[in-house]
Amino acid sequence: MGASVIRAATPADIPAITAIYGPNVLNGRASFEYEAPDEPEMAKRQASILSGGYPYIVSERDGVIEGYAYASAYRTRPGYRFACENSVYVSPDAQGRAVGKALLNRLIDLTTEAGYRQMIAVIGNLGNHGSIALHRACGFTVVGVLPSIGWKLDTWVDCVLMQRPLGQGDRTKPV
């Protein structure tokens, strides 16, 4: 078995990305969507993120996509332009092998290089201990909890907000 390689995602990766994301929508509380998007919708989302200048990456091992991550706008108003939000999803078969950590660390590097100063994680479900631990391991701190902000799978769901400075963070003016 070869080593995992992190690379830029391409449209050819959409079937695997869709297959990873779909079960999270249908069976989990990390996403507040109710219906799993199809491949054309996921391709549209990927194109929108890339056209915004944000990184979108995959982890691949022996030709199989094991996970993906991307950054996107935290908010659209200009005052937020130095902040971004991350998303990381890992295939069940690849969990426990540090794929999420490798993806998130690479995403942090790419967004720092692009001049972003803060990264925000909006984690659905206070019980999503794996995602919270992943973000802590990558330098994020909990900055708040939005109690019962969503309704999913017949229960109220909290959101955990985590934040990590990128590069100089707020120590200097942005360029």
Secondary structure, DSSP 8 states (H G I E B T S, - for coil): ----EEEE--GGGHHHHHHHHHHHHHH-SSS--SS---HHHHHHHHHHHHHTT--EEEEEETTEEEEEEEEEES-SSGGGTTEEEEEEEE-GGGTTTTHHHHHHHHHHHHHHHTT--EEEEEEE-TT-HHHHHHHHHTT-EEEEEEEEEEEETTEEEEEEEEEEE-TTTTSS---
